[in-house]
């Protein structure tokens, strides 16, 4: 199951450019190159809705996509590979912090991780910040096809321990094989419908 109808609603450098919408919103965040844009594109069954590229850190703004006229996906800048120096803190303070603390429509954070990597300090900070702002967190491990089944289970157990969540609450996804997105879709829908 995928979302079907998706379009760019707004691109925002600050709160004055947030879209005028009352639909529930879900923010996607993660380290650059974790697979955030790939996840968004796979969920909406589109190849180029969200930007994907070989150069990390290309998303420099908040990009809002209206999906099926009922949910808004917010693609945030990847952290860890800021171009032109380490301005992750500045991006957080000017873009992400106001959005996470002030946007009433924001219901959940999809924390995008690379299944092959231990969550970074930035990942842990983002998760704790979401919890502090009463947002539901959906941890998604991308690139699940890069590991064998046994190695994937082991990697997810380590990630779950680092995040202090049950392993069953983490969603393994392969953008290449397009597997695992149904469960993510259902998690997003259930959160938005409950609000």
PyMOL commands that set and color helices and strands:
alter all, ss='L'
color gray80, all
select helices_A, chain A and resi 15-17+36-43+88-102+121-132+144-146+149-163+167-169+181-194
alter helices_A, ss='H'
color red, helices_A
select strands_A, chain A and resi 6-12+24-30+62-67+71-75+106-114+136-142+171-172
alter strands_A, ss='S'
color yellow, strands_A
deselect
rebuild
show_as cartoon
